[in-house]
Amino acid sequence: MGLFKVLLKSVVNSNGVKLSPGASVEIDDTFGNLFNTNEGKQKVFDAFKNKYGQDLSKTCVNKAWFDVSKK
């Protein structure tokens, strides 16, 4: 397991979801390939919803919007 920082690089303004670049969350994951599996994406969605109150699952998320780095 490792701790990964997921940083938003783009503006998200879709379906009532509004987030600015620089918004970030920390997620525990084994490999850090968070956008390669539905489980990983759900971890990201849940973390952003818990921290910012914004539900990214309502948008068409592109993994290029994010930078994932090991902490």
N, C-alpha and C positions, 0 to 999 in steps of 0.2 A: 504494500500500500504506500501511496505517496500523497502529498498535498500539492494540488495544482491550482494556479491562479488563472482564472478565465477573465480576460479583459476585453471589453467591447471596443472595437475600433471605428465603428460606423454609427451614424444616427439611425435609430429605429423609431419610426413614426407611422404605424400601420395598425388598423383595426383597434384604435383606441390605446395602443401600447406606445409609450413614449419614453425612450431612454437616450441619453447622450453618450458620446464617446468618453471613455475613461471609467465608466461604470464597471465594477469588477466584483467577483465572488471567489471564494476559495472552496475547493471540492476535494474530498478524499477519493482516490481512485487507484486502481492497480496499475494501469498502463498510461493513462492520460489521453487515450484516444476517444475523448468524450463524444465527438460528433460522428463516430463510425458505427455506433450502435444506438438503438432506441433507448436502452437503459441509460446510456451515457447522456444522450440529449435530455432525457427526463430529469437527470440529476442537475443539469445546467438550468433547465426551465424552473425546477423547484427552488434552486438556490437564488435565482434572480427574483422569483415571486416572493420568497421569504424575506429577502433583503430590501427590495424596492417596491414590492406590491404590484409588479407588472408581469403579466402572463405571456411570456414569449411564445408559448404554444399556439397562441391566436394568430401569430404572424408566420410568414413563410421564411423561416430562419435559414440563413446561408452561413456555413462554417467559416467562410472568408471574412465575416464580420468580426470574428473573434481571434484573439491571440491566447494560446494556452501555453503556460510555462510552469515548470516544476519549481516549487518553493523550497 
